[in-house]
Amino acid sequence: MPPLFPTQAILHDLFAQVKPDLGTPKSSYEARTDRYSAWSAVDDMKSRAGSLSNEAQKEFQKASQAAQAKAGEIEPYSAKYYAACTLGGMLACGPTHTAVTPLDLVKCRRQVDSKMYKGNFEAWSKIARAEGFRGVFTGWSPTFFGYSAQGAFKYGGYEFFKKFYSDLAGEDLVYRYKTSLYLAASASAEFFADIALCPFEAVKVRMQTTIPPVFSGTFSGISAITAKEGTAG
């Protein structure tokens, strides 16, 4: 009579032939991400983020192309190109430096007299009580004009000198010493940018370090300094 239940030998032979297909890893050192659901979820999130990033880049390119089509194509190193760089420099430097005028005011006065204020907030409070809110922004006008001029020469000058030095050096040297040429262009642009800033900085510092301010405005200050000290002032 055959047994009602399979013997141990039969079970062994039966299940030894069935081997689960777990896949073959690409490398013996590579983790089996298919066995861990959390890793699969992370990979899925990465792929979705990559898709969103690609879509955002496409939308940005479309918007950029639409803006260029509306404004007209700007040929590199043309007069329109230099004008755009100059305007960009003015917008980048002028308003941003003007926004931090209150910090600059306290800095200049504390450099002249370190005991005048103990900190920024105490300084602004005292200045506002003595000179009004407008006093907190003393020197904003020469700051705006000065750093707008500096930004114009810095951005526009950099592009000009970059092409100027590249033309002088030639294609071969530009390829070999590109970084050095661009550093020289940057230094040259900054040199002229700081010269353009100097007259306005002279007025700003004198306005901010005298109480009450010695000048009422930027151009009246320049006129007063040149009348008393000449253009060297």
Disulfide bonds with the S-S distance in Angstrom:
none
